[in-house]
Amino acid sequence: MTLAATPAIKKLGVSSRGRIFEIDPKIEYMITPPRMHLYMEYSCKVYKVFLEFIAKEDIHIYSIDESFLDVTSYLKLYQVNAKELAKKMLDRIYEKTGLTATVGIGTNLYLAKIAMDISAKHNTDRMAYLNEDLYRQTLWHHVPLTDFWMLGNGTERRLHKLGIYDMYDLCQFPIEILYKEFGVNAEYIIDHAWGKEPTTIQDIKNYKSKQHSISNSQILFEDYSYQNAFVVMKEMVDQNVLTLTEKHLVTKQISLMIGYSKDCIKPSCGSCKITNCTNSYSILLEEFKRLYIRI
């Protein structure tokens, strides 16, 4: 499986999350194995660049390679507009890391995400801006629906059964039927169809989850041996321990699930309580090692 594809190879029709054997044999390409530690190092470097411009209270790390930044109060401080500030940050990221970053600018979190996912990646300056009016003018008839944030293949299929094929269709559809089909999730589907998103970074910062677990997962690009898969698990334990220590948390229970490329093989699953309530890497690694061997 192709876990990630460069912008250059995407232009040739190769997509992320595709199968390697599906790549046109006429295309010359190079396969590189996942290097999670290196990925994390560069993610930290990018975050440090953010902190040169924006306070951490106004940054929400969405994933290892995506973040939301609320720059509203900084535009007056730096006497620039949003695109000018973004350009300064993109240039700084390239200077510090050699990475070519992409930015979406929006009047809410959803529009910023959509501006990046759909529009910015096709612009020469790697930037795009959306407000609610621009969103409706330019993306209401965009297809497929799966290009939109939080709309997966399953949701798209259910919308197609209702005769909904783009965001404009969704906005014209009876709300009561959408709630009957999707339950409470219909609220964000409808909001997003109109380009609305009430949640802010401050709301996210103030949110207290009822769940008290930290998890991590990886999809490998080929079948791994017993020993090589163990190395990947060690890296994942390392990453989760970093998260525990950053949040000043400890744990007394661990779980592990290993899936396989062949559907006929059931996933190996297991969990256990550990003696020490800890965030020690050495202790947790030993516990995961025993669990790995057991399952």
N, C-alpha and C positions, 0 to 999 in steps of 0.2 A: 504494500500500500504506500502511496505517496502521502507522507504526513504533511509536507509543506512544499510548495512550488514557488520558484522565484518569479518576479513580475515578467522577466524576459521570456521564460518558458511558458507562462500562462498565455502570453500573446500568441503562442503557437498552438494553443488549444489544450494544453495540459493543465488539469485542475488539481487543487489540493484534495486529499482524501480519495483520490482515484487509484486504480490498480496499475502497477508498473507495466504489466503486459499489455495494457491498453494504449500505451504511448506509441505514437507513430514511429516505426523503425527508422524512418528517414530523418528523424530529429536526433541531433547529437546532444547528449546530456550526461551529467555526472551525478552519481548517487553518493550522498554522504550520510553516515550513520548519525543518529541523534546523540548530542553531547549536552546533557541537561545542565551539568555544572557550568560549562562555558556559557550556555544560554542564560543562566541565572546571573553570571558575572556581568554580562552585557546589559541585562535588564536593570541591574543595580546602577550601572554607569549612566543609563538613560534617566533613571529616577533622580540621580544626583544632579543631572542637568536641569530637570524640572525644578529642583529645590533652589537652583540659582535664580530662578525667576518667580516661583510660586511657593507660598507656605504650604506645609504638609496638610494643614487643615482644609485646604482647598483642592486637594488631590485625592482621587479615588482610584486605586489600582484595580482595574477590572479583571485583568489576567496578566500573565507573565510578559506579554508583549503589547498590552493595551491599557491605557489609563484615561480617566476623565479629569479635566482640569476646569475649575471655575475661575475664569480670568476677568470677570466683570469688574471687580474693584481695582484691577491692575492696569487697565487701559489708561485711566486718568493718571495713575502714578508714573507710568512710562511714557505718557503722551503719545500713544500709538493706537491704531485700530487693531481689531482681532487678528486680521491677516498679517499685519506687520509684526505683531508679537509672535505669532506662529512661525513666521519666516525666521526670526531671530533664534527661536528655539530649535527649529529644524537645522539651521546652519551650525548651531552649537553642538547638536547631537552628532552631526557628520564630522565636525572638527574633533570631537572627543572620542568617537567610536568608529568612524568610517561607515556608519549605518545610514541608509537612505530611509528616512521615516516619512509617514503619511499622516495628515491631519484633517479631521472633519470639524467644522465650526458650525454650531447650531444654537438656536435660542432655547433649546432644552436638551437633555441628555439623549433622548431618542433621535432628534434631528442631527445632533453632532455625530452619533454613531452611524446613521444612514448616510450622512454626507461623506464620511470616510469610506464606508463599505461599498457604496454604489458609485459615488461621483468622483471623489478625490483620486482614487487609484487610476482613473483614466485621464486625469489632467496633468499637463507637463510640469506644473509647479507642485504637484502632489498635495494640493489643498482644495477644499470645496466648502461652500457656505450654504446653509439652508435655514429659512424661517418657515412658518406655516404656509404662507402664500406661495413661496417658491416650491415648497414640497408638493403642494397640490397641483401647481402648474407643470412641474417637470416629472414627477414620479407617480402621480395617481394612476397612470396607465402602464407603469413599468411592470414587466414580467421577467422571470417567474417570481411568484410571491415569496419563495424561499430565499430570495436575496435580501429580504427585509428581516431585521433583527427580531429574534424570538419566534419566527415563523418557520417551523420545520416541515419535513415532507409529509408527516402524518396530518398536521393541521391543514396543509395545502390541499391534500386529498379530500378532507372533509369539507373544505370551502368549495372545492370544485363540484362536489356532489350537490351543493346548494346553488350552483350556477354562478359562483363568485370566482373571478379570474384575475382581478386586479384590485387595488385599493379603492378606486372609484366605485366599483361594484359593491365593495364592502360598506362604503359610506351610505349607499342607497338602500341597503338591505334592511328589512324589519329587525329592529333591535331585540324584540322579544324572542324571535326565532334563534338569533345568535346566542342569547343567554340560555335558551333551552338546549342548544347543541353543545356549548362550551362551558356552561356554568359561570362561575365567578371570573374565569379567564377571559370571558367575552369583554369585560371592562377594558383590559389593556389592549385587546385586539382592536376594539372600536376606537379608543383613544389614539392608537398608533395610526390607524387608517386616516384620521384627521390631522396627524402630525402633532398630536398633543402628548405630553408626558409630565404629570404633576410632581413626580419624585425628583428631588434635588440631591446634590452631593451632601448637603447638611443633613437631609433626611436619612441618607445611607449611613453617615457617621453616627447618628443618634440611635440607629436601629440596634436592638438587643435580641439576638437570635435565641429561640427556645431550644435549639439543638446545640449540643456541646461536643461536637466531633470535628476532627480535621481529617480530610481525605486527599488523595492524590491518585491520578491514573495516567497510564501511558498506553498508546497503541504502537506496537513495534512494526517496523517495515518489512520484517521477514520472520520466519520461524527461528526462535532462539534456542540454544542448548540449555540444559539445566543450569550449568554454571554461569553462562552469560546472562540468563534471565535473573539469576541471583544478584549479579552485579547491578543490574538495573533497579532491582528492589532496594539494594543498599542506598543507591542515589535518592530514591524516593523517600526512604526513611530519613535520610539526611535532610531533605527539603522540608519534611513535616516537622522534624525536630527544630529546625530554624524557625518555623512558624510558631511552634509551642513556646520557644524561648522569647521570641519577639513579643508575644502576647502574654508573657509571664504565666503560662499555664503548665500543668502536669497532667499525666494520664495514668490510668490503672488498667486499661483494657485496650487490646489491639485486635485488628481483624485484617484478613488478607484474602483476595480473590484473584485467581489466575484463570484467564480465559484462553481459548485455543482457536487456531485458524480453521480447524475442521469442526463443523457444527455437530458431528456425531459424538464428539468428546464433551462431556459435561464439564463446566468450570470447576476448578478445585477451590473450595472455600473453607475457611476456618477462622475462629476467633478464640481469644482466651483472656482471662484476667491475669495480671502480673503481680508479683509479690510487692514490688516497690511502686509507689505513686511518684512518677518521675518524669523529667524531660531530658534525661541523660542519653546521649547518642549511643554510648557503649552498652548500656543496659538494654535499651530498646532494640538495638541491632541484634543482640544475642537472643532476645525474646522472639524477634521476627525470624531469625535464622532457625530457631527450633520449630516455629510454626510453619515456615517454608518447607522444612524437611518432612514435617508430619503430614502436610496435605499434598 
